[in-house]
Each structure stands twice: as structure tokens, then as C-alpha cells.
Amino acid sequence: MPKPEIELTESEWILIKAIWEAEPCTAPDIQQKLAKQTAWTYSTVRTLMDRMVTKGLLKADKQRSPTIYHSAVSRAQAQKGELLYALKHAFNGALSPMVQCLLDTKNVTADDLDQIKE
């Protein structure tokens, strides 16, 4: 059975990016790291991180106090899931209109095209 695609909420994206930069980390580490960006309290961050563990997005080592968290998904896996979600929901699975939309919306440079060809 194929692995389900990863779909992150906006809050989960904020957290996972901070976790990728700081792992291994604790909820207080992440709450402090995000203090300027969000108004999330420690309990909010801890609850969100525990939910991400339940969803299989994070791993938690509860042998220590405070709990140590690690990402369970890579940046590439999360990006792929986000892209496939947009393809499915915004473009009804049609790849050509999605690519055309990206090309029309973003100024594509010669370097961008060279990287795509590689």
C-alpha cells in the first residue's frame, strides 16, 4: 500500500521549519525560537508538537525531561506532499495547467531552467 502523502497545516509548517533548524530540540526551545514570529505559549507549542508526533510528523524521546523532538519527515517529503496537495485540489490533478501557472506567475530565469533540466 503506498505511503500517504504528507499534508501539513500552516501551524505545522511553522513548527517543522523551526524544528529542522534546531533538532534535536524541546518544546521550550521551539517556543522561544518562534516567540518573535508567533504569540504561541509553551502549552500551545507542546500541544501542537504532540499532535505532530501522533500524525507521524515528529518523533519524541519521552525518556528525558523535557521531551526531545526530532523530525520524522524530511523537507523534501513535506514539499512533495504540499505540491501534490495543490496539484490535486487546485488543479484537479492536471499537471500542465499547474506548471503553466507557475511559469506565468514567477519570473523564471535561465538559471532556473538550467536547474530544471538537470
Rosetta blueprint (number, residue, H / E / L):
1 M L
2 P L
3 K L
4 P L
5 E L
6 I L
7 E L
8 L L
9 T L
10 E H
11 S H
12 E H
13 W H
14 I H
15 L H
16 I H
17 K H
18 A H
19 I H
20 W H
21 E H
22 A H
23 E L
24 P L
25 C E
26 T L
27 A H
28 P H
29 D H
30 I H
31 Q H
32 Q H
33 K H
34 L L
35 A L
36 K L
37 Q L
38 T L
39 A L
40 W L
41 T L
42 Y H
43 S H
44 T H
45 V H
46 R H
47 T H
48 L H
49 M H
50 D H
51 R H
52 M H
53 V H
54 T H
55 K L
56 G L
57 L L
58 L E
59 K E
60 A E
61 D E
62 K L
63 Q L
64 R L
65 S L
66 P L
67 T L
68 I E
69 Y E
70 H E
71 S E
72 A L
73 V L
74 S L
75 R H
76 A H
77 Q H
78 A H
79 Q H
80 K H
81 G H
82 E H
83 L H
84 L H
85 Y H
86 A H
87 L H
88 K H
89 H H
90 A H
91 F L
92 N L
93 G L
94 A L
95 L H
96 S H
97 P H
98 M H
99 V H
100 Q H
101 C H
102 L H
103 L H
104 D H
105 T H
106 K L
107 N L
108 V L
109 T L
110 A H
111 D H
112 D H
113 L H
114 D H
115 Q H
116 I H
117 K H
118 E L
